[in-house]
């Protein structure tokens, strides 16, 4: 394959990824269709499969972008607030996660519906949420300075799982287990309770 051909394929792959990202953001994973991608990219349908194995590969690449976007959104919510109480920052981080899920619901749902694939240079889904967990773990460390790194990670994942679970139930219209309008208050209450227990351990 010539350098020119390789460059052309990389350009097409990047274009398809951008289009796939927009499609998922607008309509979720069900909106990702090969014919629509080809039409938007201005290429033949078969050309898609010369740069990716299948549409799942594009969806996973979008998911990696989504993880980065969530981390940036959560980090941005506490930038400049380093002197605030760690328990308050845990609530702020959790509220930022909720806000992302509410405003980018299709991306958020796609991330958790298909996850991420494992490769040598790109870890799978469990490790991909580590940056989110580390944001929480940093604040937990300020609350419990004598905790081991293993316990901090475990407790941070427990808080993340609690927050994520509430959001998933609150944004699932078929279950109506939690009222959407109450999510922000409930998230704050649960995180505050867990933070208080952590501080007393």
Secondary structure, 3 states (H helix, E strand, C coil): CCHHHHHHHHHHHHHHHHHHHHHHHHHCHHHCCHHHHHHHHCCCHHHHCCCCCCHHHHHHHHHHHHHHHHHHHHHHHHCCCCCCCHHHHHHHHHHHHHHHHHHCHHHHHHHHHHCCCCCCCCCCHHHHCHHHHHHHHHHHHHHCCCCCHHHHHHHHHHHHHHHHHHHHHHCCCCCCCCCHHHHHHHHHHHHHHHHHHHHHC
